[in-house]
């Protein structure tokens, strides 16, 4: 029968009880809840019925959310988007606002997360994923499954809430004091609020109850809600009952004769019809107890008809097991009821619940498959360009068998390499540093400054010192591989004549010469990459070499000491330990000299130098300046007066010099032995013989352009011989710097295509199904290439594969929806274009650390003025601007920046203590209000990291005299210095503990934290901070948390934010002490937490150390779940500068600074671009 609306419904407080609580004033509501009915309920409920069938016992979840769609702003008045987040949680997105209804993301809907109903289905995302999307939160009532404290606290503090009467104080006291809370329905009639022009939120009645404890039932109001605009109406029923069904009702009784709640028809009459409605269909068994407050599916269909809904979605089922009906029963009964009433089942449907495996089959928008074809195009372009541009020398394996006879040659050779022996370490005339004047130059010494060729890495310098071949830039890539040396060299020539060859020291030699140094009784290699071990290798060599020297039973001895190099890496050259090592090596060489006779030649040489930071690899003077000392009792002079006539020669002149002195053939690839006339009385000049050897090399070299050099006639005198030799050297240098223009141009064309594709993705739309065709064709074409059918045309085949991929990709685009109104897009593209144009200038690259700060602050300024109506956001942006500006005070200078560079490179212990304490407190406080467990883990991890960083700084300061005492820099040690060292030594913790075990404990803590929190973003921030130097770690922690906390994670995230993150990565890169030069690579990061050396793990750690800033910025960017448009723009922001760098390198390939400035920056961007595309393509949102 029809129920009448109570006379007091309109305009009175019929739902208010005189005692102050609320009631359901309709005959349809029978309150059956009591103490005894509770016992009866527990006795009757059978939760085994609600257990899912076996095929669904694995974890289920709501059908996955497509974040690309979710993040997209709705611009059409006639469009609305509704997303089910599980249970009764929905996100309604319309043009005016994003409205979140009854959100719950906790595992349990209870007072505690340890007891109470647990989730049957997982939510489709995390609350953090949508916390900044929601503009408004609407709550229907205060039950735990509708008003969840943990979920609400994860939302923005300034979120606007709409709640029924009595809930406002709870929101303000427990969720956020900044919340804008609106309470409605003082009267039992619709209560309207116009939040925006033409948009109303209407609070309407429903039949239910409230209560979060034992004594607060009915003390706050419950409600349903309507969202109304001229073009769209939405109804949210909340939790509602429709009628009260008695326990003793006969099976054949028509329940439609029972009283039903009349307010739904009234809502449909006054506000409806509705375009969309969400209606509860679950938690209805047993009916005698649940029917007054929960709709069964049959009741839900009636409610659907009463409110005149055009389309309804079932909710309040399948998430929490609250009652004993089977989990999958409500949708089945709903469909049956719709059919029974003669209605189309599609009018009232349920969103499917799937298992994890089914979810992946249905949709996985999180893997960025659309980027893989672009990645393939980019990979082809990078291969073609680098193959044509990066120079490599063709190695000739020919050997020279013609000896330039020397009547004063030596029978034995002792060749000692002192790694990183910078020339001023042993220069008797140098006075600037404390290590000057410590090396003894004796009567029979002949000392030279030897100039090494870049790259100044050990393997490349050893190759140059043994072969005399001309260097090329690409050789740097093989430094750590140290593959077998196939070229002719003086050690190989000696092995043909000498049987007894001993080797002691750096294992690199054994990798270069496995065919020569293969006698285990005479070859004693030592591991070379334990950079912080100053003594093991040197002491090991000393224990082995002197017995051999004393026995005099040898032909050749090669020794390679590493102590000075490791001391430089650990402490730098301006350090007392360096003084000790130089004195030690001086004593070692003096002792070796005591065993040298007239038939023996001693050569002491450095492979390269080091910077003031102890690094090497580039081409600064400190890195290329090394020493070469020749000694034999047969020499009867001492080189003096360096300042008047400093003697120096290129390092590649050393092989012909040694060959001539040992009376063996000059290595086939070697040049210019005649210039060694600087050694005058100890080396006879044989210019013509050497010139003929150079001509033979030219004849064999695979380049038609230089064949004419072998046709020169015999020179008439020494001057003409020298002139022709220098001319051949110059022309050979040109031959070794010949670029493959065709390959370079093909690479650039594909880069332009790739950039165009990304730009079009940013602007237009495209079809998804084009990818199957694209991938099929690309795989087929790749098969042609890898089958090597067209081996001689591989580059052409690769080029056309790239072109085909690009054209097929472009064929998938449709529409021309260009967002010309987006000021953010125009500003971001303009700023990016200005930055890219700057790479045409070497000065811009040198001072990029200053310009990148300008670009970052420009983006902040744009956002600042854009949100001038939001004071809170303006404050946050201003704070970011100040902090980043202060962070820019820290960094490392590159050689070309002096004297205009004044970074703060060192921090004293007290500063580290203060910064550590502040970070531990501040970062833990960030999480304290959200998650106490997360806060405790965070505080412990930060504290442990700070201990590691403090011990690192202490260890450096214990041995450092680079502070305020100038007596050290004058080369004088005072009692004050010694006392300072002794006092600091008391703070030193055993190196194994703080360098190996503390990092391992830290990593274990992070692993536990990850297992509990599943927070990958924080995990990576803390892991990468471990690999930095002390101040760099603090920069990573502080700046990353700052940006992660302050910048938005909602639909307002724009192109300017994307480019802001890109620039932030570079700022973090600079503030951690890096520059885009080889010399700034922090090799010590390869040994953090490692007790033994592992080549691949060490390489990975150096890579993570170098690109930590960019990796973190990309992770922070991806954590905001950008849509395809913003992802493509971020990749575009890395590719466009790279394209300009590539064009610059091609057009300026003969520029004086091409290999010193332009190419290193290009190589850095090369790695960064590959890393960006890889991380973006495989990220799972």
Beta strands, then each sheet from edge to edge (+ up, - down):
strand 1: 60-62
strand 2: 81-84
strand 3: 90-93
strand 4: 98-101
strand 5: 121-122
strand 6: 136-138
strand 7: 160-164
strand 8: 180-184
strand 9: 191-196
strand 10: 199-204
strand 11: 224-229
strand 12: 232-236
strand 13: 276-280
strand 14: 312-315
strand 15: 348-349
strand 16: 353-355
strand 17: 412-418
strand 18: 445-451
strand 19: 501-506
strand 20: 523-526
strand 21: 556-561
strand 22: 600-605
strand 23: 625-631
strand 24: 648-650
strand 25: 765-766
strand 26: 813-814
sheet 1: 5+ 1+ 16-
sheet 2: 2+ 3- 4+ 6+ 7+ 8+
sheet 3: 9+ 10- 11+ 12- 13- 14- 15-
sheet 4: 20+ 19+ 21+ 17+ 22+ 23- 18+ 24+
sheet 5: 25+ 26-
end
